[in-house]
């Protein structure tokens, strides 16, 4: 009798968990379908992410996870001048003081750039290139470039795998998406040509 009761409780718990999961998936799908990226893509002649579509470049998350498949999160790809731009609304996990895992909204903005060595810009620190030997000739050139262009040292940026990306807390808005895309495009246009010459021409 005790065994049947235990099995019954487990079945009910599993059914409730399945119902919660199914509802969360439906809610997430509805949220993606109604995301403002869809109208924005139509206005710009771009592509709204959903289903099995995959962006033509970029990464899924600021940490650099590659786009190996269609992201579950909403995304939009469009052009700013002659540069492809990718915006993604995603989430990141963090551990709260109560030791539970929580999630917060995060948006990622990327522009396509020529292939080159990995470049990291962090406010208040020297520009770094983790894939090059220390004290390479390009280090000094990039230090001079940043000193002459201090506005490009004001936000965190990673350039790698044919994309320059930046990110911020909260969901993407029309304003932060276009502002960040212009910032990245301007940065890419002003970076020293020597950076791109290490890996050839633009793709």
MARTI-901853 format. One record per residue (C-alpha): residue number from 1; z, y, x. Coordinates in Angstrom, 2 decimals. Each point is the difference from the previous one (the first is absolute). Layout:
% residues N
{NUM {Z Y X}}
...
END
This chain:
% residues 203
{1 {0.00 0.00 0.00}}
{2 {0.91 2.37 2.83}}
{3 {-3.30 -0.82 1.71}}
{4 {-2.02 0.81 -3.14}}
{5 {1.87 3.29 -0.37}}
{6 {-0.73 0.93 3.63}}
{7 {-3.69 -0.88 -0.41}}
{8 {-0.15 2.07 -3.18}}
{9 {1.54 3.02 1.74}}
{10 {-2.46 -0.34 2.90}}
{11 {-2.95 -0.20 -2.41}}
{12 {1.16 3.15 -1.83}}
{13 {0.52 1.88 3.29}}
{14 {-3.46 -1.06 1.22}}
{15 {-1.58 1.06 -3.30}}
{16 {1.69 3.40 0.13}}
{17 {-1.05 0.50 3.63}}
{18 {-3.58 -0.97 -0.84}}
{19 {-0.05 2.42 -2.94}}
{20 {1.32 2.84 2.18}}
{21 {-2.59 -0.75 2.71}}
{22 {-2.83 -0.17 -2.55}}
{23 {1.04 3.31 -1.55}}
{24 {0.27 1.70 3.41}}
{25 {-3.49 -1.24 0.89}}
{26 {-1.41 1.34 -3.29}}
{27 {1.75 3.34 0.56}}
{28 {-1.30 0.23 3.58}}
{29 {-3.55 -0.86 -1.12}}
{30 {0.15 2.63 -2.75}}
{31 {1.33 2.56 2.48}}
{32 {-2.85 -0.72 2.43}}
{33 {-2.61 0.19 -2.75}}
{34 {1.31 3.37 -1.19}}
{35 {0.54 1.49 3.47}}
{36 {-1.43 3.50 0.56}}
{37 {-1.98 -1.42 2.95}}
{38 {-2.45 -1.38 -2.58}}
{39 {-0.98 3.45 -1.35}}
{40 {0.07 1.45 3.51}}
{41 {-2.45 -2.65 1.23}}
{42 {-2.33 0.76 -2.90}}
{43 {0.10 3.73 0.80}}
{44 {-0.72 -0.55 3.70}}
{45 {-2.52 -2.82 -0.31}}
{46 {2.52 -2.24 1.70}}
{47 {1.48 -3.45 -0.63}}
{48 {3.20 -0.79 -1.87}}
{49 {1.83 -3.09 1.21}}
{50 {0.70 -2.82 -2.35}}
{51 {-0.79 -3.66 -0.48}}
{52 {-1.81 -1.53 2.95}}
{53 {-1.29 3.23 1.56}}
{54 {0.90 0.66 3.62}}
{55 {-0.16 3.41 1.74}}
{56 {-2.62 0.27 2.72}}
{57 {2.55 0.91 2.70}}
{58 {3.66 0.72 0.63}}
{59 {3.32 -1.78 -0.31}}
{60 {2.23 -0.91 -2.92}}
{61 {3.22 1.61 1.23}}
{62 {1.14 2.51 2.66}}
{63 {1.27 -2.89 2.11}}
{64 {-3.62 -0.98 0.56}}
{65 {-0.35 -3.17 -2.07}}
{66 {-3.77 -0.53 -0.10}}
{67 {-2.03 -0.12 -3.19}}
{68 {-0.75 -3.71 -0.04}}
{69 {-0.46 -0.07 -3.77}}
{70 {0.10 2.22 -3.05}}
{71 {3.25 2.01 0.00}}
{72 {2.15 -0.44 -3.08}}
{73 {0.95 3.66 0.17}}
{74 {-2.25 2.72 -1.46}}
{75 {-2.45 1.55 2.48}}
{76 {-2.91 2.40 -0.03}}
{77 {-2.80 0.45 2.52}}
{78 {-2.13 3.15 0.05}}
{79 {-1.73 2.35 2.43}}
{80 {1.28 3.26 1.40}}
{81 {-3.04 1.63 1.57}}
{82 {-1.54 -2.79 2.06}}
{83 {3.22 -1.99 0.42}}
{84 {1.12 -2.93 -2.19}}
{85 {3.59 0.45 -1.23}}
{86 {2.38 -2.64 -1.32}}
{87 {3.14 0.70 -2.03}}
{88 {2.47 -2.75 -0.92}}
{89 {3.13 0.10 -2.15}}
{90 {2.40 -2.67 1.20}}
{91 {3.70 -0.74 0.37}}
{92 {2.31 -0.78 2.88}}
{93 {3.20 -2.00 0.02}}
{94 {3.26 1.25 1.39}}
{95 {3.56 -1.30 0.13}}
{96 {2.44 2.11 -2.00}}
{97 {3.65 0.50 0.96}}
{98 {0.90 -2.71 -2.54}}
{99 {-2.01 -2.41 2.22}}
{100 {-2.60 -0.59 -2.71}}
{101 {-3.74 0.46 0.57}}
{102 {-1.47 2.94 -1.92}}
{103 {-3.51 1.45 -0.16}}
{104 {-1.30 3.55 0.15}}
{105 {-3.42 1.52 -0.62}}
{106 {-2.16 0.84 2.99}}
{107 {-3.57 1.29 0.34}}
{108 {-2.42 -0.50 2.89}}
{109 {-3.00 2.23 0.77}}
{110 {-2.70 -1.08 2.46}}
{111 {-3.34 1.27 1.31}}
{112 {-2.58 -2.04 1.86}}
{113 {-0.39 0.90 3.68}}
{114 {-1.95 -1.47 2.94}}
{115 {1.58 -3.06 1.64}}
{116 {2.35 0.89 2.82}}
{117 {3.33 -0.94 1.61}}
{118 {3.14 0.12 -2.11}}
{119 {1.43 3.51 -0.16}}
{120 {3.38 0.97 -1.44}}
{121 {1.17 3.51 -0.79}}
{122 {3.68 0.46 -0.88}}
{123 {1.43 3.51 -0.50}}
{124 {2.13 1.07 2.96}}
{125 {-1.32 -2.72 2.33}}
{126 {-2.91 -0.26 2.44}}
{127 {-3.19 -1.60 -1.31}}
{128 {0.08 -3.72 0.84}}
{129 {-2.71 -2.62 0.45}}
{130 {1.69 -3.42 -0.01}}
{131 {-3.18 -1.93 0.84}}
{132 {-0.79 1.94 3.20}}
{133 {1.73 -0.28 3.38}}
{134 {2.81 2.53 0.54}}
{135 {-0.99 3.27 1.66}}
{136 {-3.70 -0.43 -0.73}}
{137 {-2.23 3.05 0.48}}
{138 {-0.25 0.28 -3.77}}
{139 {3.78 0.55 -0.27}}
{140 {-0.24 3.33 1.82}}
{141 {-3.07 1.04 -1.97}}
{142 {1.70 -0.75 -3.32}}
{143 {3.14 1.87 1.11}}
{144 {-2.13 3.06 0.78}}
{145 {-1.83 -0.42 -3.33}}
{146 {3.26 -0.13 -1.98}}
{147 {1.40 3.03 1.86}}
{148 {-3.16 1.93 -0.95}}
{149 {0.08 -1.33 -3.61}}
{150 {3.70 -0.18 -0.97}}
{151 {-0.84 -0.17 -3.73}}
{152 {-1.12 -3.60 0.54}}
{153 {3.45 -1.01 1.20}}
{154 {1.73 0.83 -3.26}}
{155 {-0.35 -3.30 -1.85}}
{156 {-0.02 -3.67 0.88}}
{157 {-3.52 -1.38 0.49}}
{158 {-1.37 -3.31 1.30}}
{159 {-3.60 -0.37 1.13}}
{160 {-1.16 -3.61 0.41}}
{161 {-2.60 -2.50 -1.20}}
{162 {-2.46 2.70 -1.02}}
{163 {2.42 1.96 -2.20}}
{164 {2.43 2.90 0.33}}
{165 {2.91 -0.28 -2.43}}
{166 {3.05 1.90 -1.10}}
{167 {2.48 -0.66 -2.78}}
{168 {2.83 1.50 -1.97}}
{169 {2.69 -0.77 -2.57}}
{170 {-0.85 -0.12 -3.68}}
{171 {-3.25 -0.75 -1.77}}
{172 {-3.27 1.65 0.91}}
{173 {-0.97 3.17 -1.84}}
{174 {-3.34 1.81 -0.03}}
{175 {1.51 2.66 2.21}}
{176 {1.60 -2.20 2.67}}
{177 {-2.99 -2.38 0.10}}
{178 {-2.56 2.74 0.61}}
{179 {2.30 2.02 2.29}}
{180 {0.79 -3.02 2.17}}
{181 {-3.66 -1.09 0.06}}
{182 {-1.09 3.47 1.20}}
{183 {2.75 -0.03 2.63}}
{184 {-1.10 -3.40 1.34}}
{185 {-3.69 0.93 -0.03}}
{186 {0.77 3.22 1.87}}
{187 {2.14 -1.88 2.52}}
{188 {-2.76 -2.56 0.60}}
{189 {-2.54 2.80 0.53}}
{190 {2.24 1.67 2.59}}
{191 {1.22 -3.02 1.99}}
{192 {-1.42 -0.14 3.55}}
{193 {-3.39 -1.74 0.15}}
{194 {1.34 -2.16 2.84}}
{195 {2.08 -1.90 -2.55}}
{196 {-3.08 -1.21 -1.87}}
{197 {-2.02 -0.56 3.18}}
{198 {2.33 -2.85 0.97}}
{199 {-1.31 -2.10 -2.89}}
{200 {-3.56 1.23 -0.55}}
{201 {-1.54 1.84 -2.88}}
{202 {1.15 0.27 -3.59}}
{203 {-0.68 -2.87 -2.30}}
END
